[in-house]
Amino acid sequence: MAEITQFEYTNKELTVLMLKDRGIHEGYWHLSVKLGFSALNLGQSDDGTDASPAGAVAFTGARIVRVPEPLPFTINAAEVNP
């Protein structure tokens, strides 16, 4: 049998895991990610006289955010982590 080398979580699954990890049992929560942005030059020509401006996005973290009322994408902690 092949060894499993990757696991993938949906946004909902990741939110539930984070709620359970922090011991949160109430409230409506949603997933939020932190992104870092940077500008750079790419695609230089062989002689170094041409470059194209570009942008890079880095994933720097994930968090859960409590909201006062349910939204279509929120998770009720009381239901998933009673």
Backbone bond lengths (Angstrom), bond angles and torsions (degrees), N, CA, C in turn:
res aa  C-N    CA-C-N  psi(-1)  N-CA   C-N-CA  omega(-1)  CA-C   N-CA-C  phi
1 M - - - 1.450 - - 1.528 109.18 -
2 A 1.320 116.05 139.44 1.461 121.53 -177.95 1.523 110.78 -71.10
3 E 1.327 114.93 144.63 1.454 120.78 177.38 1.526 109.66 -78.79
4 I 1.331 117.00 134.04 1.464 121.52 177.55 1.520 108.15 -78.59
5 T 1.315 116.11 126.54 1.466 120.71 -177.65 1.525 113.56 -118.99
6 Q 1.343 117.42 -2.16 1.464 120.15 179.46 1.520 109.94 -140.89
7 F 1.312 115.23 146.58 1.461 122.25 173.11 1.521 107.21 -132.50
8 E 1.306 116.81 142.61 1.461 121.50 -179.96 1.525 108.64 -128.93
9 Y 1.325 116.18 139.99 1.457 122.64 178.59 1.517 109.63 -120.93
10 T 1.324 116.06 141.73 1.455 120.43 171.60 1.530 108.15 -75.80
11 N 1.310 116.53 168.11 1.466 119.90 176.33 1.524 110.96 -57.82
12 K 1.335 116.87 -42.34 1.459 120.95 179.99 1.527 110.59 -64.02
13 E 1.329 117.53 -46.29 1.464 120.59 -179.66 1.528 111.06 -61.28
14 L 1.319 116.90 -41.85 1.459 120.60 179.92 1.528 110.84 -65.73
15 T 1.316 117.20 -40.52 1.465 120.73 177.95 1.518 111.00 -62.27
16 V 1.333 116.71 -44.73 1.474 121.13 179.29 1.528 109.92 -61.96
17 L 1.323 118.08 -44.61 1.465 121.02 178.52 1.527 111.33 -59.75
18 M 1.323 116.63 -40.91 1.462 120.47 -179.59 1.534 111.20 -69.05
19 L 1.334 117.28 -38.73 1.470 120.32 176.38 1.526 110.51 -61.58
20 K 1.321 116.50 -45.21 1.466 120.51 179.76 1.521 111.03 -66.04
21 D 1.324 117.30 -39.89 1.459 121.42 179.97 1.524 111.67 -60.83
22 R 1.322 116.61 -37.39 1.473 121.39 -178.78 1.526 113.24 -91.36
23 G 1.336 117.41 -0.20 1.459 120.37 178.68 1.512 113.64 67.77
24 I 1.316 117.12 35.00 1.468 121.82 -178.05 1.529 108.70 -91.91
25 H 1.332 116.76 126.50 1.462 122.00 -174.41 1.527 113.96 -119.50
26 E 1.302 117.85 1.59 1.463 118.90 -179.63 1.519 110.74 -148.75
27 G 1.311 114.88 160.18 1.452 121.56 176.95 1.517 112.86 98.08
28 Y 1.328 114.39 165.85 1.456 122.26 177.50 1.530 107.92 -102.82
29 W 1.321 116.10 131.41 1.456 121.88 -172.71 1.524 110.90 -133.11
30 H 1.324 115.64 151.80 1.464 119.32 172.55 1.529 109.34 -137.98
31 L 1.314 114.63 160.60 1.452 122.11 -179.12 1.526 110.18 -83.48
32 S 1.298 115.80 140.18 1.461 122.32 176.32 1.526 107.15 -135.80
33 V 1.324 116.76 145.67 1.461 119.90 177.76 1.523 109.72 -120.70
34 K 1.324 115.23 150.81 1.455 121.99 176.13 1.521 107.74 -101.32
35 L 1.316 115.18 131.06 1.453 121.06 -179.76 1.525 109.78 -123.36
36 G 1.311 115.71 143.47 1.462 121.31 174.04 1.521 108.65 -111.92
37 F 1.302 117.24 139.79 1.458 122.32 -178.13 1.534 109.74 -118.13
38 S 1.323 115.50 143.89 1.450 120.43 179.22 1.524 109.46 -146.62
39 A 1.318 116.16 147.16 1.465 121.62 176.48 1.520 108.77 -105.01
40 L 1.338 115.99 147.20 1.448 121.04 179.62 1.516 109.75 -157.98
41 N 1.303 116.04 172.96 1.457 122.05 176.10 1.527 108.62 -108.97
42 L 1.329 116.16 134.31 1.464 122.40 -178.86 1.517 109.93 -130.96
43 G 1.317 115.26 164.59 1.454 121.34 170.66 1.503 114.29 71.80
44 Q 1.320 117.62 38.03 1.454 119.49 178.08 1.526 110.54 -64.01
45 S 1.290 114.26 146.49 1.462 119.45 176.43 1.530 109.42 -73.26
46 D 1.311 116.39 166.37 1.463 121.09 -178.92 1.529 112.48 -56.62
47 D 1.325 116.56 -35.42 1.475 118.58 -178.98 1.529 112.66 -89.22
48 G 1.362 117.43 0.94 1.460 121.03 175.70 1.509 115.38 78.58
49 T 1.330 118.43 13.29 1.461 120.16 -176.95 1.523 113.68 -96.50
50 D 1.320 118.38 -4.31 1.467 120.63 -177.23 1.520 110.12 -135.27
51 A 1.331 116.34 133.94 1.458 122.50 176.85 1.518 108.56 -145.26
52 S 1.311 116.13 153.56 1.465 121.55 179.05 1.520 109.43 -114.00
53 P 1.332 117.17 131.97 1.457 118.56 174.93 1.518 109.57 -65.79
54 A 1.335 115.64 143.21 1.457 120.74 -177.95 1.525 108.91 -147.99
55 G 1.298 114.81 171.05 1.454 121.02 177.26 1.512 110.19 -129.35
56 A 1.314 115.32 150.81 1.460 121.30 177.12 1.524 108.22 -127.16
57 V 1.326 116.08 142.50 1.457 122.24 178.23 1.518 107.97 -119.03
58 A 1.318 116.57 129.65 1.457 121.88 178.70 1.526 109.60 -116.81
59 F 1.309 115.99 133.85 1.463 121.73 173.29 1.518 106.56 -80.85
60 T 1.348 116.94 118.63 1.460 120.15 -175.82 1.521 114.03 -112.44
61 G 1.324 118.07 -4.76 1.461 119.33 177.60 1.509 112.63 165.97
62 A 1.319 114.29 168.79 1.465 121.36 177.60 1.520 108.19 -131.82
63 R 1.305 115.48 150.69 1.475 120.44 178.33 1.510 108.90 -148.84
64 I 1.329 115.63 164.78 1.457 120.75 172.14 1.522 107.16 -113.10
65 V 1.326 115.21 144.40 1.461 121.69 -175.63 1.516 108.69 -125.44
66 R 1.316 116.31 129.43 1.465 121.03 177.90 1.525 109.26 -83.11
67 V 1.337 115.49 136.80 1.461 121.38 178.00 1.532 108.56 -122.32
68 P 1.337 118.17 153.48 1.459 120.75 -173.74 1.527 115.61 -71.80
69 E 1.325 117.60 -24.32 1.460 119.72 -178.62 1.530 109.56 -143.08
70 P 1.322 116.65 158.30 1.465 118.79 -176.93 1.527 112.74 -67.54
71 L 1.316 114.85 143.24 1.460 123.64 175.05 1.531 106.64 -124.53
72 P 1.316 119.21 167.79 1.471 120.05 -177.68 1.529 114.23 -57.95
73 F 1.323 118.40 -25.47 1.463 120.91 -176.30 1.526 113.87 -111.05
74 T 1.342 118.14 11.75 1.462 119.77 179.31 1.524 110.82 -88.98
75 I 1.322 114.31 160.03 1.454 122.41 178.54 1.526 107.67 -114.47
76 N 1.329 116.51 132.13 1.457 121.88 176.62 1.517 107.28 -87.06
77 A 1.329 116.47 110.38 1.462 121.12 -177.12 1.528 111.98 -61.06
78 A 1.324 118.12 -31.72 1.471 121.23 179.71 1.530 111.48 -64.73
79 E 1.320 117.58 -27.78 1.466 120.97 179.90 1.516 112.53 -84.65
80 V 1.314 117.67 -38.21 1.473 120.40 -174.52 1.523 113.53 -93.46
81 N 1.327 117.27 -16.98 1.459 121.71 -179.61 1.530 109.46 -143.65
82 P 1.355 116.45 66.54 1.476 119.88 -175.23 1.534 113.00 -63.42
